[in-house]
């Protein structure tokens, strides 16, 4: 027994006398990029190679001396000193050197990697995370930066989620919001945080802030029916009715049998005055000649919201019950923009001539002016010379007025062609031109 104890004592004593080679402190260091190396002379390249070798071996003092000898004008001066000071634990000097280097080389990942390691050592994890993000912007698959980034992201996100729960249990809403926002800094796709913040903001009636997070959540999970419904509900509360309708319709596509969604959509459509356009409307652009019912529909659709006048009383019309554009006809005739004949007919299939178009446009312009829109004629109507419309013609004044606005024009022979019909695209272009003048 004594012999065994003595043997153990000798073993421990001999082990304590063994000399171990000290391991260099950990440093992630990449080679200098070729763009920098190309600027160096052969002598400088050899010196830098030796300095980099010393840095990797942990010989910081030796590396610092070699880099200092290269001088401040060397392109690697601040980068090399940054890594030397990092190894020597002179972290403030290291940070300053790297920041100086960034002024000359703002796209170099080697510098961001150095700064990230400085902030890791100083336990400034948020700053380290930012520098790692800069590396990944430039090199998305950088192995070391990606691993460190994911570790930090996971650690900080989990920590702030726990913090948010703690403050939620304490009833401290402001601190809870702050924690969730910090979690989103590290994990922007964290749907849990977006939804929690949206709920908080909705309760506080900060609807715009709630919408920011609901929009983000719906883009992360575009097929999540509950998120879409909450998003649409909040848009409605914020009085963004058109956008709310769009999101409700997206939700209905995912859940077509949902009666509540169907009712919401119909209610919103009624509120917005939306109705389905008949298929005949889509054929207007290709029409060889625009009819009166076509014109009524074009005016109603293109000037929707501008020509609304709930107090206007529709006239009696006896021949539009079978017209696909009857709603538009009633609207435009009630506003006096389109005419009804003395026998109470509208003649919806009748072709609109260029002369009639000029009269319709003048009535529309006068209506718009009463609503406060500014439209200015480019030259006096009385100076206009028209070769194929005499001054005593019923349509002469409307034609001259519309030409003065430069909404319709004359041919090279100064002819207006008053009896000619309008093709679909021609009528659309004229109305679009007028719209552009009032916007």
Buried (B, 14 or more C-beta within 10 A) or exposed (E): EEEEEEEEEEEEEEEEEEEEEEEBEEBBBEEBEEEBBEEBEEEBBEBBBEBBEBBBEBBBEBBBEBBBEBEEEBBBBBBBBBBBBBBBEBBEBBBBBBBBBBEEBEEBBBBBBBBBBBBBBBEBBEBBBBBBBBBBEEBEEBEBBBEBBEEBBEEBBEBBBEBBEEBBEEEEEEBBBBBBBBBBBBBEEBBBBBBBBBBBBBEEEBBEBBBBBBBBBBEBBEEBBEBBBBBBBBBBBBEBBEBBBBBBBBBBEBBEEBEEBBEBBEEBBEEBEBEEBBEBBEEBEEBEBBBBBBBBBBBBEBBBEBBEEEEBEEEEBEBBEEBBBBBBBBBBBBBBBBBBEEEEEBBBEBBBBBBBBBBBBBBBBEBBEEEEBEBEBEEEBEEBEBEBBEEEBEBBBBBBBBBBBEBBEBEEEEEBEBEBBBBBEBBBEBBEBBEEBBE
